Amino acid sequence: MKKAALLLLFLCLSNSYALSASAETENWCGKYVEQDGRGYIQLARNDFGIGSSDCSLAGYSKRATESGTANIELEFTRNRSTVGKWRKFNNHLIEVRGKFSNGSIIGTRFIRDMGV
């Protein structure tokens, strides 16, 4: 019984690791906003799971109008950046690179700022 429980635990852990490792690193285009000391990107709902192929003001506006937007949290690591360094981009259209996992973008890296 104990061996079966350990085997089941091992299979669950290995399966969850495989699922989280399958997330692809993509480019994401959206408006940066900050709320309660956390950074978010307003993505067009069409971009969920596939990333943003066209990062331009016109392309983002079209996708956001068609499908609406949602705030997705940007998770920063201390080695790469902190929220304080991103404040200058508040309400700017930005492009970032990272993996979409558990409702947020992890391993966030700044690509470019398109302005307001």
N, C-alpha and C positions, 0 to 999 in steps of 0.2 A: 504494500500500500504506500509506504514511504517513497519507494523508488518510482512508483507511478505518479505520485504528486510532484516529485522533483523533475521527472521527465515532462510533465505537463507544464510546470513553471518554466523550464528551459525552452520548450517549444513556444510558449506565449512570448517570452522575452526576445527570442530570436526572430519571431514573426513581427513583433512591434519594431524592432531595429531595422528589419528589412523594409518595412513600410515607410519609416521615416527617412531612410537613406535613399529612397527612390525619388524624392523630390528633386526636380531639375532646377538649376540656377538659371534664372530668367531676368530680362530687363523689365522694369516696371515704370510706367509713366503716370504721373498724377500730381495733384496739388498738395504740397506739404502743409500740414497744420499741426499745431501743438496744443494739447489740452492736458491739464493736471500734471504737468511735468513730463509728459510722454509725447513722443513724435509719432505722427500718423501720416499716411499718404492716402489721399482721396482717389481711389481707383474707379474707373468705369467698370460696371458689373460685367461687361463683356470680356474684360481682361482676366477674370479669375481663372486660375489654373493654366492659362496659356501665356501669360505675360503680355506686354504691350509691343506690338510690331511696329507701330508708327508713333514715334514720340515727337509730336509737333503740336502747337496750340490748336490748329484747325482739326487735326486728327483726334486729339483728346476731347475737344469740345463736342465733336460729332458723336463719338462713342458715349460720352457722358450724357448727352441729350437723349440718345436712343435708349440707353439701358439704365440710366441713373448712376449714382455713385455710392460708395461705401467707404468708411474710414477703416484702414487696415494698419495695425500697429507695426512700427519699424523697430526691430530689436537690434540694439547696438551692443557691441562688445567694447570693453574698456580699451582694448588695444587699438581698435579702429577709430572710434569716435564716441562722443557723448552727445546728449540732447542739446546741451549748451552751445556746442559748435554748429548746430543746425538751425539755430534761431534766426539767423540772417536769411534763411530761405522761407520763412513763414509766408504763406499765401502765394508762393512762387510755384510755377510748373517745373518739376524736376524729374530726372530720370535716375533710377537707382538700379542696382543689381543685387539679387539675393534669391533665396529659396523660400517659397510659400509653404509654410508648415504650421499646423495647428492654429489657423486663423491669423497668422502674422507673417511678416517677411523677416527671416533670420539671416544673419551674416550680411547685413546691409552695407553696401558700398556705394558711395556717391559717384555718379557718372557725369551729369551735367545739369546746369541750371538754365532754364529757358526764360526766366524773368516772370513778371506779373502778368 
